[in-house]
Amino acid sequence: MTVQPVMKNLVEGTPGATASDPRQGADKTSFLDELQSKIGDVNNLQNKADQALEHSATGGIDGIPETMIKLEQANMGLLLVAKVRDRAVQAYQQVMQMQF
């Protein structure tokens, strides 16, 4: 008795459906590449917020609301990166506690 893959049978039985490999796709970036990209984006937000703060402190034309918005965007980005870091550490600790 042979066992056939379930998804292959389901897809072949459906007219017009094709099986696709989830590893094949237009976007082949790794998690590390994506994480580094997002950390770079957060760094840019932090730099823009620092520039806006310095500009408004020296009497620049940017208003307080625009400066506060940039500061809050940078803060939210930093909080998001911290959450991702915490989740990664938590996942690592769970894997290390597994017994095989």
DAWOSUL-V889687 format. One record per residue. N is the residue number from 0. RES is the residue in one letter. OMEGA is omega in degrees with one decimal (* if undefined). Layout:
n=N res=RES omega=OMEGA
n=N res=RES omega=OMEGA
//
This chain:
n=0 res=M omega=179.2
n=1 res=T omega=179.1
n=2 res=V omega=178.9
n=3 res=Q omega=176.4
n=4 res=P omega=-175.8
n=5 res=V omega=-176.8
n=6 res=M omega=-179.8
n=7 res=K omega=179.0
n=8 res=N omega=-180.0
n=9 res=L omega=-178.0
n=10 res=V omega=-179.1
n=11 res=E omega=179.2
n=12 res=G omega=-178.8
n=13 res=T omega=-179.9
n=14 res=P omega=176.5
n=15 res=G omega=-179.5
n=16 res=A omega=177.3
n=17 res=T omega=177.2
n=18 res=A omega=178.4
n=19 res=S omega=177.4
n=20 res=D omega=-177.5
n=21 res=P omega=178.9
n=22 res=R omega=178.2
n=23 res=Q omega=-179.8
n=24 res=G omega=-179.0
n=25 res=A omega=-176.5
n=26 res=D omega=-178.6
n=27 res=K omega=178.2
n=28 res=T omega=178.9
n=29 res=S omega=178.5
n=30 res=F omega=-179.7
n=31 res=L omega=178.4
n=32 res=D omega=179.9
n=33 res=E omega=179.1
n=34 res=L omega=177.8
n=35 res=Q omega=178.4
n=36 res=S omega=-179.0
n=37 res=K omega=176.4
n=38 res=I omega=174.9
n=39 res=G omega=177.2
n=40 res=D omega=178.8
n=41 res=V omega=176.9
n=42 res=N omega=177.2
n=43 res=N omega=176.8
n=44 res=L omega=178.8
n=45 res=Q omega=179.6
n=46 res=N omega=178.4
n=47 res=K omega=178.6
n=48 res=A omega=177.6
n=49 res=D omega=178.7
n=50 res=Q omega=179.8
n=51 res=A omega=179.0
n=52 res=L omega=178.6
n=53 res=E omega=-178.7
n=54 res=H omega=-179.4
n=55 res=S omega=178.7
n=56 res=A omega=-179.7
n=57 res=T omega=175.7
n=58 res=G omega=178.5
n=59 res=G omega=-176.1
n=60 res=I omega=177.3
n=61 res=D omega=-180.0
n=62 res=G omega=178.8
n=63 res=I omega=180.0
n=64 res=P omega=179.4
n=65 res=E omega=178.3
n=66 res=T omega=179.9
n=67 res=M omega=177.9
n=68 res=I omega=179.3
n=69 res=K omega=177.8
n=70 res=L omega=-179.8
n=71 res=E omega=176.4
n=72 res=Q omega=178.6
n=73 res=A omega=179.3
n=74 res=N omega=179.8
n=75 res=M omega=177.1
n=76 res=G omega=179.5
n=77 res=L omega=177.4
n=78 res=L omega=178.8
n=79 res=L omega=178.5
n=80 res=V omega=178.2
n=81 res=A omega=177.8
n=82 res=K omega=179.0
n=83 res=V omega=177.5
n=84 res=R omega=-179.8
n=85 res=D omega=179.0
n=86 res=R omega=178.3
n=87 res=A omega=177.9
n=88 res=V omega=178.8
n=89 res=Q omega=178.7
n=90 res=A omega=178.0
n=91 res=Y omega=-179.5
n=92 res=Q omega=178.0
n=93 res=Q omega=178.3
n=94 res=V omega=-179.6
n=95 res=M omega=179.8
n=96 res=Q omega=-179.5
n=97 res=M omega=176.6
n=98 res=Q omega=-178.9
n=99 res=F omega=*
//
